[in-house]
Amino acid sequence: MSGRSDRASPGSDRPWLRQLLASLAVLALAAGLVAYFLPTGQDAPRGESTPSAVLVEVIDAPARAVRPSIAVHGELQAARQLSLPAQVGGQVVSVHPALILGGRVAAGETLVEIEKADFELAVSQASARLEDARAELELEQGRQASAREELESFREFDSTVEADDKLSLILREPQLRRTRAAIERAQADLEQARLNLARATVTAPFDSIVDGEQIEIGQVLQPGSPVARLLGTETAHVLVRVAARHLPHLKIPGWNAENGSRGTARYRLGDVEVARPIRILHLAGSLDPAGRMARVLFAMDDPLGLEQAGGEPAGAASEPIRPMLFGAYVDVEIELAAERELVELPAGAMRNRDRLFVMTGDGTLAIRKPEIFLRRDDRVYISDGLEAGDRVVTSMIANPIEGMELRTGPSEDASEDQ
């Protein structure tokens, strides 16, 4: 019984044979596919084919006459700033009501008065000394006349000529010179006393706004004691730093023009933008040590808008004049002296800040390093580095290689044909 069961099925104990046959069948099928596609040169189906040229977006880059403005920054400062001191000492008896922080005072207005009694007495005393010296001069002139008469009468009896130095003493000439010197000294004392009396009244030297004060009625001042800090309101200055290569393209008084280039200064006052015209005043004689930039001084008239406010009629419909406050950090746009032939591009077209991807006339990629004349926040102006027929690539290229083939979309091709 056991012998028959061992010989029952010849293939039941050979599973490896079936696996070998299946593997051979798969290899035969793969060899057949290769044999079919290689001789015919046909590719296995993989969907639609992709052209080798890279699809890009481009813009034309023609040079044209433009006059861009240079953007710089600076701090607005009063052109005239003064810490006003007292020139004489004494007790303060009067203070101008506008002598407080933010108060406005006009040139020549009295700000502080110091008690004048002592100075008035000094003027009277100096005047009296002058009159005394003048009387002494008259007396001395009389004495000299008497001495001259005596000398003449003496010479009638004795013709001996006295030496010049003895004659000077006989005629009292040294005494006369001393008396005249006393008059000059008395006149100087009187002028000094009058000057001190005038200095007891402290006045504003120019139209100004009070930036600080340290004065009260009853306070005793010493010569040189600070009275107030004043900021002139007629003109403001802005010191900016400009790339030295831009200087030939600006009008600078005393350097290349009679009148300076004009521009606009702006800053925000709350949610409102305040703007004022501005002009170049001077060029500093040295570069800024930090960045080797040229320093240019600008002037702004009526920064606080006081003259405009005074000249406009009052009314509910009139728009309020907004001041350009001192100490504000302002943006300045400077006009170029003349137009220039430049290529204007969006700032996003630049690669690594100083490179351009250009589609040449034969449809290939050229990577250029152009000459950048001016860079603004959203625009770049190119003065050199592009050729006729070049179009600037504005879209991204994954792996840019010089000379690679490029193509544009149908809409851009149509616009080029037109």
C-alpha positions in Angstrom: 0.0 0.0 0.0 2.7 2.4 0.9 4.7 1.8 -2.4 1.7 3.0 -4.6 1.3 6.2 -2.7 4.9 7.2 -3.2 4.6 6.9 -7.0 1.1 8.5 -7.3 1.8 12.0 -9.1 5.1 12.6 -11.0 4.8 16.5 -10.9 3.4 17.1 -7.5 6.8 17.1 -5.9 8.4 19.5 -8.5 6.9 23.1 -7.9 10.2 24.7 -9.0 9.6 23.5 -12.5 6.4 25.5 -12.9 8.2 28.7 -11.6 11.0 28.2 -14.1 8.5 27.9 -16.9 6.7 31.1 -15.9 10.0 33.1 -15.7 11.0 32.0 -19.2 7.6 33.1 -20.6 8.0 36.6 -19.1 11.6 36.9 -20.6 10.4 35.8 -24.0 7.6 38.4 -24.0 10.1 41.2 -23.0 12.5 40.1 -25.8 9.7 40.2 -28.3 8.8 43.8 -27.4 12.4 44.9 -27.7 12.8 43.2 -31.0 9.7 45.0 -32.3 10.5 48.6 -31.2 14.3 48.7 -32.0 14.2 47.8 -35.7 11.2 50.1 -36.4 12.7 53.1 -34.4 9.3 53.8 -32.7 9.2 55.0 -29.2 7.0 53.4 -26.6 3.9 55.5 -26.1 4.5 58.1 -23.3 1.9 60.8 -24.1 2.5 63.9 -26.3 6.2 64.9 -27.0 7.7 68.1 -25.4 9.7 70.5 -27.6 13.3 71.0 -26.5 13.1 74.9 -26.4 12.1 76.3 -23.0 8.9 78.4 -22.9 9.5 81.8 -21.4 7.8 85.2 -21.0 9.7 88.2 -22.5 9.3 92.0 -22.8 10.8 94.3 -25.3 13.7 96.5 -24.1 14.0 99.5 -26.3 16.1 102.5 -25.2 14.2 105.8 -25.0 14.7 109.3 -23.7 13.7 109.3 -20.0 14.4 111.6 -17.0 14.2 109.4 -13.9 14.5 110.8 -10.4 17.1 109.7 -7.9 15.7 108.5 -4.6 17.6 109.4 -1.4 16.9 109.9 2.3 17.8 112.4 4.9 16.8 114.2 8.1 15.1 117.6 8.0 16.9 120.2 10.2 16.4 123.9 10.7 18.9 125.9 8.6 19.3 128.3 11.6 19.6 126.9 15.1 20.5 129.0 18.1 20.8 128.5 21.9 20.1 132.2 22.8 22.1 133.4 25.8 21.8 136.5 28.0 24.6 138.9 27.4 24.3 140.8 30.7 23.3 139.7 34.2 20.4 140.8 36.2 16.9 140.0 37.4 14.2 139.0 34.8 11.3 141.4 34.9 9.4 140.5 31.7 9.0 137.3 29.5 7.3 137.1 26.1 4.1 135.0 26.3 5.2 132.9 23.3 8.5 131.9 24.9 7.3 128.4 25.6 7.9 125.1 23.7 6.4 125.4 20.3 5.8 129.2 20.5 6.5 131.3 17.4 8.3 134.6 17.6 9.2 137.1 14.8 12.6 138.6 14.2 13.2 141.7 16.5 10.5 140.8 19.0 11.4 141.2 22.7 11.7 137.9 24.4 13.1 138.8 27.9 13.7 142.1 29.7 16.2 142.3 32.5 16.0 145.0 35.2 17.6 148.2 33.7 18.1 150.4 36.8 21.8 149.5 37.2 22.5 149.9 33.5 20.7 153.3 33.3 22.8 154.5 36.3 26.0 153.3 34.5 25.0 155.4 31.4 24.5 158.5 33.6 27.9 158.1 35.3 29.7 157.5 32.0 28.0 160.6 30.5 29.1 162.7 33.5 32.7 161.5 33.2 32.7 162.4 29.5 31.5 165.9 30.3 34.2 166.3 33.0 36.9 165.2 30.5 35.7 167.7 27.9 35.8 170.5 30.5 39.3 169.5 31.4 40.2 169.7 27.8 39.0 173.3 27.6 41.0 174.2 30.7 44.1 172.6 29.4 43.8 174.4 26.0 43.6 177.7 28.0 46.7 176.8 29.9 48.5 176.0 26.7 47.5 179.3 25.2 48.9 181.1 28.3 52.2 179.2 28.1 52.6 180.1 24.5 52.1 183.8 25.2 54.7 183.7 28.0 57.1 181.9 25.7 56.7 184.6 23.0 57.2 187.5 25.5 60.4 185.8 26.8 61.8 185.4 23.3 61.7 189.2 22.8 64.4 189.6 25.4 66.4 186.4 24.8 66.7 185.0 21.3 68.2 181.7 22.4 66.2 178.9 20.8 65.1 176.1 23.2 65.3 172.5 22.2 62.2 170.8 20.8 61.6 168.6 23.8 61.8 171.6 26.2 59.4 173.5 24.0 56.9 170.6 24.1 56.9 170.7 27.9 56.8 174.5 28.1 53.7 174.5 25.8 52.0 171.7 27.9 51.6 169.4 24.9 51.8 166.1 26.9 49.1 167.4 29.3 46.9 168.2 26.3 47.3 164.7 24.8 46.5 163.1 28.2 43.3 165.2 28.4 42.2 164.1 24.9 42.9 160.5 25.8 40.7 160.9 28.8 37.9 162.1 26.6 38.2 159.1 24.3 38.2 156.7 27.3 35.1 158.4 28.7 33.3 158.1 25.3 34.1 154.4 25.2 32.8 153.9 28.7 29.6 155.7 27.7 29.1 153.5 24.6 29.7 150.4 26.7 27.1 151.5 29.3 24.6 152.2 26.5 25.3 148.8 24.9 24.8 147.0 28.3 21.5 148.9 28.7 20.4 147.7 25.2 21.5 144.1 26.0 19.1 144.1 29.0 16.4 143.6 26.3 16.8 140.1 24.7 15.3 140.0 21.2 14.7 137.2 18.7 17.4 137.4 16.0 15.2 135.7 13.3 11.8 134.3 12.7 11.8 131.2 14.8 9.9 128.6 16.8 10.9 127.9 20.4 12.4 124.5 20.8 13.1 124.9 24.6 13.3 127.6 27.3 14.8 128.0 30.7 13.5 131.4 32.0 11.1 132.7 34.5 10.2 136.2 35.8 12.2 136.9 39.0 15.1 134.7 37.9 18.5 136.2 38.2 20.6 135.6 35.1 24.4 135.7 34.7 26.1 136.7 31.4 25.9 133.7 29.2 23.0 132.1 30.9 20.7 130.2 28.3 17.4 131.9 27.6 15.9 129.8 24.9 16.7 127.4 22.0 15.3 128.8 18.7 14.8 127.0 15.3 14.5 129.3 12.3 11.3 128.8 10.3 12.3 130.4 7.0 14.4 127.6 5.6 15.3 124.0 6.4 18.2 121.8 5.3 18.3 118.1 4.4 21.8 116.5 4.1 21.6 113.4 1.8 24.1 110.9 0.5 24.3 110.4 -3.3 26.4 108.0 -5.3 29.3 110.0 -6.6 28.7 108.7 -10.2 25.3 110.6 -10.2 26.9 114.0 -9.5 27.6 114.9 -13.2 23.8 114.4 -13.9 22.7 116.9 -11.3 22.8 120.7 -11.2 25.0 121.8 -8.3 25.6 125.5 -7.6 29.2 126.5 -7.5 30.2 123.3 -9.3 28.4 122.9 -12.6 25.4 125.2 -12.5 24.1 128.5 -11.2 20.8 127.0 -9.8 20.5 123.6 -8.2 18.5 120.7 -9.3 15.0 120.6 -7.9 13.1 117.7 -6.3 10.5 116.8 -3.7 10.7 115.8 -0.1 8.0 113.6 1.4 7.1 112.1 4.7 4.0 110.8 6.4 2.2 112.7 9.1 -0.2 110.2 10.4 -2.2 108.9 7.5 -1.4 111.9 5.3 1.6 112.4 3.1 3.2 115.8 3.4 5.3 117.0 0.4 7.5 120.1 -0.1 9.6 121.3 -3.0 13.3 121.2 -2.4 16.5 122.3 -4.2 20.2 121.5 -4.1 22.1 124.2 -2.2 25.7 122.9 -1.9 28.0 119.9 -2.4 30.1 119.0 0.6 33.8 119.0 0.0 34.4 115.4 1.1 32.9 112.0 0.8 31.1 110.3 3.7 33.7 108.1 5.4 31.2 105.3 6.0 30.1 104.5 2.5 32.2 106.8 0.3 29.1 108.6 -0.8 28.9 112.2 -1.9 27.1 114.5 0.6 24.6 117.0 -0.9 22.9 119.7 1.1 19.3 120.6 0.1 17.3 123.7 1.1 13.5 123.8 1.7 11.6 127.1 2.0 8.9 127.5 4.7 9.0 123.9 6.0 6.3 124.5 8.6 4.0 126.1 6.0 3.7 129.3 8.0 3.9 131.7 5.0 1.3 129.7 3.1 -1.0 129.7 6.1 -0.6 133.4 6.5 -1.3 134.1 2.8 -4.4 132.1 2.3 -7.9 133.4 3.2 -9.4 131.9 6.2 -12.5 129.8 5.8 -14.1 126.5 6.6 -13.5 125.2 3.1 -9.7 126.0 3.1 -7.5 122.9 3.4 -5.2 123.0 6.5 -1.5 123.5 5.9 0.4 120.5 7.2 3.9 121.2 8.5 7.1 119.4 7.6 8.4 118.9 11.2 12.1 119.3 12.0 13.8 116.0 12.8 11.5 114.1 10.3 13.2 111.5 8.2 12.2 112.4 4.7 12.3 110.7 1.3 13.8 113.0 -1.4 13.4 112.5 -5.1 15.9 114.5 -7.2 15.3 115.4 -10.9 18.1 114.7 -13.3 19.6 117.7 -15.1 18.5 116.3 -18.6 17.0 113.4 -20.3 19.1 110.3 -21.1 18.7 107.3 -23.4 18.0 104.5 -21.0 16.3 101.1 -21.0 13.6 101.0 -18.3 12.8 97.6 -16.9 10.9 96.2 -13.9 13.2 95.5 -11.0 12.0 91.9 -10.9 13.6 91.2 -14.3 17.1 91.4 -12.6 18.7 88.1 -11.6 21.0 88.2 -8.6 20.7 92.0 -8.7 23.1 92.5 -11.6 22.3 89.9 -14.3 19.7 89.8 -17.0 18.3 86.8 -18.9 18.0 87.9 -22.6 16.3 86.1 -25.5 18.5 87.1 -28.5 17.3 87.5 -32.1 18.1 83.9 -32.9 16.0 82.6 -30.0 18.7 81.6 -27.6 19.5 82.6 -24.0 22.2 85.1 -23.3 23.1 86.0 -19.7 24.2 89.6 -19.6 25.7 91.9 -16.9 24.4 95.3 -17.9 25.5 98.7 -16.8 22.9 99.9 -14.3 22.5 103.6 -14.3 19.8 103.9 -11.6 18.0 101.4 -9.4 14.6 102.3 -7.9 12.3 100.2 -5.7 10.3 98.9 -8.6 12.3 100.0 -11.7 15.8 99.6 -13.0 17.3 101.9 -15.7 20.0 100.3 -17.9 22.5 102.5 -19.8 24.5 99.8 -21.6 24.7 96.0 -22.1 21.7 95.3 -24.3 21.7 94.9 -28.1 19.1 95.7 -30.8 16.6 92.9 -31.0 17.2 91.6 -27.5 14.1 90.8 -25.4 14.4 90.5 -21.6 13.1 87.3 -20.0 10.8 88.0 -17.1 9.8 84.4 -16.2 11.9 81.9 -14.2 14.2 79.4 -15.9 14.9 76.3 -13.9 18.4 75.6 -15.1 19.6 78.5 -17.2 22.5 77.7 -19.6 24.1 80.2 -22.0 22.9 79.5 -25.5 20.0 77.2 -24.6 17.0 77.5 -27.0 14.0 79.6 -25.9 10.5 80.0 -27.3 7.6 82.3 -26.4 3.9 81.8 -26.3 1.5 82.5 -29.3 0.4 85.9 -27.9 4.0 87.2 -27.6 4.8 85.8 -31.1 1.8 87.6 -32.5 2.8 90.9 -30.8 6.3 90.6 -32.2 5.0 90.1 -35.8 3.0 93.3 -35.4 
